[in-house]
Amino acid sequence: MVLSMSAIFVAVVLVVLLSFVVTLWALIDAIRTPATSFVGVGPKALWIGLLAAGLIFAVVPGALVGVLYLALVRPRLAHRI
């Protein structure tokens, strides 16, 4: 089965858009969470820096950092407001 160029283009656009949204969601969550909640999961500035760099420079690899943050770090944050 051969995919047309327009189908491939749509698939790539959807992957990039989804990656952008996941990374942005993680970045906003990290910014809104108090720094004192990051005890045991690394400095807040580190996570914000990684997420921002992923959002600006590499959307799809940035989404990997976003998923990592949302799946592993966010549940471990203490005293969420």
N, C-alpha and C positions, 0 to 999 in steps of 0.2 A: 504494500500500500504506500503510495507516494503522497505526501502532504503538499499542498500548494504553498506558495510563498506567503500568501496572506494568512493562512492558518498558522504557520510557524511564527509569523510576526505577531499575531494575536496572542499566541501562547507565551512568547517572550515578554510582551508587554504585561500580561497578567502576572507572570512570575516576578517581574521587576516591581510592579505596583504592590503586590502582596508583600514582597520583601520590604518595601519602603514603609508600608503601614505597620507591619510587625515591629520593625526597628523604631519607628516613631512612637508607637504605643509604649514600648519598653523604656525609651528615653524619657518620655513624659512621666511615666511611673517612677523612674529613678530620681528625677528632679523633684517630684512632689513628696517623696518619702524622706522623713527626717534623717539626718546623718547618723544620729544615735541608733537608728534601727539597723544599720549595716554592720553591727558587731558580729564578727565571726564569718562574714562573707566577703570581706575586702572593703577597701575604702570607697565611699560614695563617689569621690572624684574619679577614681579609676573606672568604675562602671559607666559614669556619665561620659567620660572621655572615650572609652571604647565604643559606646553606642553612637556618640556624635560622629566619631571618625568613620564608623561603618555607614552611617547615614549619608555623610558628605562624600566620601571617597569610593566606597564600594558597597552598593546597595545590597546585592545578593549575599556576599560574605558578612555584611553587617547584620543581615537577618539571622545568620547563624548565631551571632553574639546576642541578638535580641531574643531568640528562642532559648538560648542558654540562660539568659537573665530571667526570662519569664517562667521557665520550667524549673530551674534549680535555685536561683537566688531569691526571687520574689517570695516563694513559700517560706523561706527561712528568715525573712526579715521580721524583727521583733517590734512590737508596739506600733503597728501601722496606724496611721491617722487617716 
